[in-house]
Amino acid sequence: MKRFLNWAGASHRRPEVRRALARAQYAAYVRQAPVLYLTVAAVISAAIYVCGDWNKPALTIAAPLLLAVACLVRLGVWLRRRNVEVDAEIMARRLVAASWLATLLAICFTAWVTSLYFAGDPALRGVIAGTFGVTMLSAVYCLVNFPISALAVSAVCVPFVSLLLALATPEPMIVGGGGLFLVMFGTTYMIVRSARDFLGLVAAQVDAKQLSDENARLAHIDSLTGLPNRRQFFEHLEAAVAGNPAGARVYVGVLDLDGFKPVNDVFGHVVGDRVLVECGARFTHVVGGEAFVARLGGDEFGLIVDSVYDESRVLELGARICEATREPFAFDDAIAAISTSIGFAACPDAGDTPRRLYERADFALYFAKQNHRGSAVVFSEDHERRMKGAALVEQCLRRADLDTEMTVEYQPLHEAETGAIVSFEALARWNSPDLGLVGPGEFVPVAERSDIIYPLSRALLRKALKAASAWPDDIQLSFNLSARDLMSPAALTQIIAIAASGPIAPSRIDFEITETALVTDFERARKAVLALKSIGASISLDDFGTGYSSLNYVHRLPLDRIKIDRSFVREMESSPLARDVIKTMISMARNLNFDCVIEGVESAEQLALLRSFGCNLAQGYLFSQPLPEDEVLPFIAARRDRSLPAERKIA
């Protein structure tokens, strides 16, 4: 077999080409061998009819009949092999065997024709020689894609017959022998050329298939982590849903790395990429053969767990994945700390299509990041109600008349020592004709996840600026900008134009931004902050301390204030750690020449403690709840020239 593969250029160094060549030659031989044996059997049958002589039964009847039967047997063998799939090794062995049998048959056929030529009537010799030559050429062309057999047949048949014809008389036979030899020489040359071309074609086909396979592989593999990509994830999910056994569930998981964006900003994209690779390796190691892991894009990964009969198995797997990510990532002199939040959705409970399952898993992820960051959450009926509610809110919000349905309330920000009013924070309120009063916690996140936030921000800013124009000039307006407002150059340009041309000086406007905007794209957020500062507005960083890396950003931005989240104040009286955190942040703000605003102050005791820490600005129900527009001026008038407000009952 090895010699067979090494003949006439078939000894290709690439084993895949050798295997492909064997398959191609076998396919050609399966098609052509029946034609070859049928042709030879027909010629032999015709010779029996023409030359049959009962006086010479062995030569003219028995011998050719045996040859014809042998050809018909081989014809049947190859006909049966036409539709039978075999591997390349079996193909090669069969071709080698076929080569030996073809050579043996050629020897027998040549010996019989030679004997018949000299024993026959001189008048039939020309017919015998011509028929033999045509048959031999037909056989060679039938075997052209399998050159070892073709040349073996030629090597057996042509020299003997050409020699006999050259030694025979009359002279035309001598010329015929020479002509047959020349024809065979040309045929041999063509066989060699054809074999090389055939090999080249097979090699080209192998290259094309490998390129196609590689393109298909690359189309289904994430180039950074080596994990399956988004396309393969959904293909696998579709197959898993379709093949889910009765009584079992398929769980779809969407994983997001909490705090990954700061890793890119602080350590650079090289370290960020290494974190993604390491996360992919950790996820793969944790799940083992329990689940299918893919990278969906960015810092988002996908998980498919099929044939699940117990939900606790999925939650336990999710917990192990989250735990594996909490271990810090150490690269050279960089140490990155992140966590993983996971949203799961089960088929058929949450849906029976890949798209529906992914949407619900993504919602569960969103819920996990908002409420249970760093853990796994399974989509539930409560989440379904929330989704439908959010969808209804979005529909009503899209067709809302923002100028008439939206109103703004204002919560004051005071100096901690004197109680003097510094500014009012504008807070959106929505009275929908379809839904009634809708809290900002319901409609603002919906607006931020869509393009509704852009016209909403503009409408609210115009209303707030108009209201602030009636306040004393020393009181600022604090206005919250969403991350999408900052990330959109077009939206930011419109915000700046409204602020710059509004009824109050831009220096009286304090734009509040959250860390979400910074985490999304710090450089773009920094440019947006600089653009807002260029018109004279001040900038506050809201909800400071709740993110993963506020300290990494605060010294790199031209901020005027930081607002410490109310969650620290709630724990301050009972938790020494919370008190230490607040003191540290107040001290840091003072060292960086920032004002520090403490949110959520609800009691005089809290305020007194904060004043002892050096807090200079405070906001909360101790001072006032959010006020409708028409109550702001009376509130200002009542608080003028008063040192500290009395504690108010919290509604």
N, C-alpha and C positions, 0 to 999 in steps of 0.2 A: 504494500500500500504506500509506503514511504517513497519508494522509487517512482511509483505512479504519480504521486503528488509533486515529485521533484522534476518531472520531465517537462521539457519545452517551456521553461519559464514558470511553471506552476510552483516551483520551490520559492514562493514568495515569503519574505521574512515575516510578514504579518499573518499570524494564524487565522485571523478572521477572514482574510482574503482567500487563504487556502480552503477554508471551510465553505465559503461562498462559491468558490470555483467548483468544488466537488458537487455542491447542490445544483449549480447551473448546468454542469455537464451531465449530471444524472437526469435532470429535467429534460435536457435535449435528447439524451439517449432513450429515455422512456418514450418520447414521441417518435424518434427516428428508427429505433431498432425494429419495431413491427414492419415498417416500410421496407427496411433492408431484407429481413427474412422472408417477407412476402414476395419481394422481387426475385430473390434467389430461388425460392421454391417454385415460382412461376416459370423461371427460365429452365430449371431442371425438369419440370413437368413437360415443357415444350420439347426439351431435348429427348425425353423418353418417347414422346409421340413421334418425333421426326427420326430419331436414330435407333429406336427400339428394334432389337433383332433377337428372336428366340434362339438363334444359333449361338448368340453371345449373351446369354441372359445375365451373367454376373456383371459384365461391363456396361451393358446398355439398359438394363432394367433394375436389377437388384441394388447395385451401388448407387445410382441416382435416386432410387426410391428411398433408400436409407438417408441420403443427404436431404431430400425433400422433407421427410418426416422429422428429421432433426431440426430443420429450419422452422417447420410448423410448431414444433414443441417450444422452441425459443420464442416464436411469435406469441404463443399463448402465455408464456411466462411473463413477458414484458407487457402484454395487455392487462394481465391481472395486477401488475405493479403500478399501473397508471394512477390510481386513486388511493394508494396506500402511503401514508405519511411515515417516514423513517428519519432517523437522525443522520448527521453528516458522516459519521463513522461507518454506518451500514451502507450508505450510498457509495462511499469510497471502496469498501470491500466488494460490493456488487459490480462496480465498474472494472475493478481489477480482474474479477472472475470473468466478466463479459469480454474483456480484452483477450484473456487466454483462450476462451471458447471461440471467439471470432478468429483468432489466429489458427487454432486447430481446424476449424471449419474451412478456412481458406486453404490450408495445406491439403485437406481431403479433397476439396473442390478442384484445386489445381492439379493434384495427382489424377483425379478422374478425367478432367478435361484433356490433360496431356495424353493419357492412355487412349481416350476416345479419338483424339486427333490422329494419332498414328495408326489406329486400328480401323478407322472409318474410311469411307469412300473418299477418294481424292476430290470428288466434286463437292463434298460437304465440308471439306476442311476450311475453306474460306468462311463458310457460314459459322462453323464452330469457333474459329478464331475471332471473327467479328463479334459474335454474340458474347463470347467470353470477355473480350475487351470492354464492351459496353457494360456488361454486368459488373465487371471489376470497377469501372469508373463510377457506376451508380453506387456501389457499396462504399467506395471511398468518400463520395460526397455525402452519403448518409451518415458517415462517421466523422465528418469534418470538425464538429465541435468536441470530438473525443480523439485527438490526434494520435495517441499511442496506438489505438486500434486501427485507425486509418492507415498509418504508416506500416504497421505490422502486416496488414492485408496486402498492401502494395509490395512490401519487401518479399512476401511469399509468392505472390502471383506473377508480378511483372518480370523478374529476372528469368524465371523458368520459361515462361511462354515466349518472351522476347528472344531468348537463346534458341528455343526450338524453331521459332519462325525464321531466325537468321540462318540456321543451319539447313533449313528446308529449301526445297525447290518447288515450283518455279520462282523466278526472280521477284514477282510481286509480293510473295510471302516474306522475302528478305526485307523489302521496303516496308512492309507492314510491321515487321518486328522492330525495325529501327524507329518507325513512327510511333509505335506503342511505347517504346522506351522514352522517346522525347516527350510524349504526352504525359507519361508518368513522372518525368522529371519536373515538368511544369506544374503538375498536380501536387507533387510533394512540396514544391516551393509555396504554392498557394495554401496548402494545409498548414505549413509552419507560420506563414503570415497570418492566416485566419486564427490559428491558435493564440498567437500573441495579441491579436486584436481582441479576441474573445476574452483573454486574460485581462487586458486593459479595460474592456467594458465592465467586466465583473469588478475589478478594483475600483473603477469610477463609481459603480453602483454602491459598493461597500462604503466608499468615502461619502457619497451622497446620503446614504442611510445613517452613517455615523453622525454626519452634520445635522441631519434631521432629528436624530435621537438626542444629540447634544442640545439642539435648539429647544426640543420638547422638554428636556431635563431642566434647562435654564429657565424655561417658561414656567416651571413648576417648583423651582427651588429659590429660596432667598439667597442672594449672592453673598451677603455679609455673614449670616449665621449658619448657612448650610441647611437650615430647616425648610420644610415645605412652605411655600408662600401662600398668599391669599387665594390664588386660583386653585391650587391643589387642595387647600383647606375646604373650599366650598364644594369641590368635586367629591372629596372624601365624605363631607357632611351629607351630600345628596345620596351617596351610596349607603351610608349608615342609616339614614332615615328610611330609605327604600327597603333595606334588609333588616330592619328592626324586628326581632321576634315578638310574638304576642306576649303581652304581660310584662315586657321589659321596657326600659326607657333609654333614650339617647340624650345625653347631657352635652350642651354646647357651652363652652366657657370662653369669655372674653377677658383677657388679662391686661392690665395697664400698670406701668411702673410709676409709682408715686415719687415725685421729686427727681425724675430723670432729667428734665430740661435744665435745671440748675447745674447738673453734672457737666452737661455740654458747655454751659456758659462759663463755669468756673475753671474746669480742667481742660476744656477743648473737645472737639469732635473725635479726636483720636481715642481719648479715654472713654468718651461716650460710646463709641463703636465697640470698644473692648468690653464695656459693661453689658451691651446688648448681646455680644457673643457669649459672655460668661453666663448671662441670664438664660439664654437658650440652652446652654450646656447643663445648667442647674435644673431647669425645668425638665429636660429630657431625662436626666439622671433620676429625678424624684419620681416621675410618672412611670419610668421603666416601660413595661409593655401594657400598662393599664390604660393608656390614653394616647391619642394622636396630638402632637404638638406642632404648631405652625407659627410663623411670624406674619402678622397681617399688615404690618407697616409701621414705621416710626418706632415707638416704644410699646406697641400693642401686639399681643400674642393671642393665639387661638388655641382652644383645647376641645377635643371631642372624646367623650367617654361613652362607649356603646355597650349594649346588653347589661344595663344596670337594673337591678331589682331592689336595691336599698339606697335611698338618698344619702344616708349617713356615710356611705362609701365615698360619694362625691365630695361631701363637705370635709371629710377627713383628708382626702387627696388635696383639696383646695387649701386646707390649713397647712399641710406639709409644704406645698408650693410657696405659700406666703412666708412660712418660717425659713425656708431655704434662701429667700431673697433678703431677709433681714440681716443676714451676716454681711458685714462690710466687704466691699470690693477693693482690694489692695493692688495697685499697679505702680511699680517703681516707687516714687515718693508721693503718689496720690492715693487717697483713701476716699471712696465714695460710699455714701450710705443712702439707700433707697428702700422702698417697700413695694409690695404688689397688692393691688385690689383686684378681685375677681367677681364677675357676674356670671351666674349659671342660668340656663333655661333648659327645661326638660321637654322632650318630645314623647308622647303627644300632648302633655298637659298644657304647655305654653304655646304650642303650635305644631303643625305637621309639615311645614315647608322650611327649607334652609333659611330663606329670607326672614320669615316670621320669627324663627328661633333666634337668629342673630340679632334682630331688632330688640327682642325681649332680653336676651343676654346682655346686650349693650345697655339697656335701661337698668338692669340689675347692677351692672358695673357702675353706672352713674349714681345710683342710690348708695352703693357701697362706698364710693369715693366721698359722697356728701355726708354719710352717716356712720359708716363703719370702715374708715380708711385702713388699708392694710389687712383686710380680711375678705372672706368669700361670702357672697350672698346669692341665694337661689330665688329666681323670679317666682312671685306668688300671686294669689288673687288680689291682694292689696296693691301690688305693683301694677296689675292689669287695670285696676280702677284708677290708679294714679295716671297711668298712660292715657287712658281714655279721657280722664279729666284734663290732662295737659293738652291733648289733641283738641278737645272742645274749647279750651281757653285760647289756643292758637287760632282756631277758626274764628271765634268772636273777636279776637284781637286784630286779626287781619282786616275785618270789615268794620272795625270801630272808627268812630269819628274822634280822633285823638284830642282835638281842640275842645270838644264839648264834654267828652266822657272822662277825660283825665283831669285830675286836680292835684294840687301840691300842698302838703302840710310841712310845717317847719319846726324843727327841734333846736332849741338854743344850745350854744356852746359857751361856757362861762369861764372866767378867770377863777382859779381855785381859791385864791386868797381874798379877793374883793367881791366876787360874785358878779362882776360886771359882764355884760353880754358882749361876746367877741364876734360871733357869727350865728347864722341859722343854717342848719342843714336841710336841704330840700329833699322831701320824701314823697315818692309818687303814690297816688291813690287812684283807683279805677272803679267807677260806678257803671257797670255794664247794663244796658237795657235788657239783655238776655240772661245774664248770670247774677245780676245784682252787684253788691259790693265784693270785689275780688282783692285779696291781700297782695301786697307786693311780693311776698314770698312765693305766690303762685304764678303771677303773670310776668314778673321780671325775668326769672330763669327761662321761661318759655320764649320771651322776646330775645333774650341773649343767645339762645340756641338757633335763632332764625334771623332773617334780615329785618325783622320788625323793630329791632332795637334802634336802628338808625333814625327813622322818622319819630320814634318815641322819644329818644334823647333830645332831638331838636325841639319837639313840641314842648317837652317839660322844661327845657332850658329857657325858651322864650317866656313861658309862664312865670318861671322863677325870677328871671331878670326884671320882668314887669312888676312883680310884687316887691322885689328888693329896691326898686326905684323910689318907693315911698318910705323907706327906712332911713334912719340917720346915716350920714356918710361914713361914720366910723364903724359901722357894722357890716361885716362881710356876708356873702352868700356862699355856702359850701354846696357844691353840686357833684354828684357821683357820675363818673364816666365808666362805661363798661369796657372790658378788654377788647371787644370788637370795635368800639369807637376808636380806641387808640391804635388798633392794628390796621384800620382802613384809612389810607391817606385821603380818600375822597370824603369820608365821614368826618375825619378830623379837620379838614379844611373848612367844611361847613360849620362845625362847632366853633372854630376860631373866628370865622366871619360873623357868626351870631354874637359871640362874646365881644368882639372888637367894635361892633356897630350897635351894641345894645344901649339901653337907657342908663346903665351905670358904668363907671370906669372899670376896665378889666382888672385893675389892681384890687378891687373889692371882691373879686371872684376867687374862690379857692376850689380847685378841681381835685376831687378825691379819686384816687385810683387804687386798685387792689393788686395784690401780688400775682393774681392770676394773669394779668396782662404782662407782668414782667417775666413770668415763667414761660408764657407762650412764645415770646420773642423779645429778649431783653434789648437788643440793639434797636429794634424798631420802636419799642416802648420808650427808650431813652431819647430817641429823636423826636417822638411825639411830645414828651415832657418838655424838651428844649423849645419846641415850637409853641407850646402853651405859655412857657415862661417868657418867650420873646414878646408877647403882647402885654406883659406885666402881671399876669395871673400868678397866684401861688399854687403850690402842689402839696397835697397830703397823701401819705401812704396809709390806706385804711386797713383795718383788721390785722395790724402788725402783730407778729408772734404766732399766728395760726398756721403759717406756711412752713415749708421745709427749709427755706434758706433766705429769709428776709435779710439777715445780716450780711449776706453776700452781695445784696443789691443796694442797701440803704446808703452806703458810703460812696456809691458810684453814680448817684442821681442828685440833681439839684433840688432836693426836697426842702420844704419849709416846715412841715409837721409830720409826725407819725401818730397814728391813733391806735392805742393798745386795746385789743379786743376785750369785750365785756366778760368773756369766759374767765379771765384771770381775776377780775374783780369779784366775781361770785365765789371764788375759792379762797380769796385773800384772807378772810377772817379766820378760816379754819385750817388753812394750809400754809405752813412756814415757807414751803418751796414756792408757792404762788407769790407770796410777799417778796421773796428774794428775786424772783424773775421780774416782778414789776419794778423793784428798786434798781435792778441792773439795767433795765430798758430805759428808765427815766434818766439814770446817770449817763448812759450812752448817748441819749438824745441831747442832753445838756452839753456833753463833750463835743458833739458834732454841730452844736449851735442850731438844733432843731427845737421847735415847740413840741411838747409831748401832751397829747390829749388822751385822757382815760375815759373810755366809754362804759356805760352801764352803771354809773354811780347812783345808788338808790337810797342810801342812808347817810345821816350826818356822821356816823361812826366811820363809815368807809371814807368819806371825804376828809375827815380829820387825819386818818391814817395816811391817806395819799398825800395830803399836804406835808406831813412829816417826812415823806420820802422825797419831797422836792417837786411834786407835780404842780404844774402851773396852769393847766387847762383841763376842764372836766365837762362831761356831758352825761345826762341820765335823767331818770324820773324824779330824782331828788329836786332837780331844778324845774323841770316841766316835761310833760308828755308832748308829742308832736301837736302843733297848733294849726288850725285852719288859717287861711290867709287873713281873714278879717279879724282874728284875735291877736295877730302879731304886734301891731302898733299899740294896742292897750297893754299887752304884756311888757313891751319895752318901756312904756310910760310908767307902769307900776314898779318896774325894777330899777329905774334910774335913781341914782344917789343912795342905793341900799347896799350895804356891805356884803351881806350873805343872805340867801333866800331861806325862808322857813321850810322845814321839811313838809312835803306835800304827800297826801294820801295817794298811794299808787292805785290807779283804776285797774 
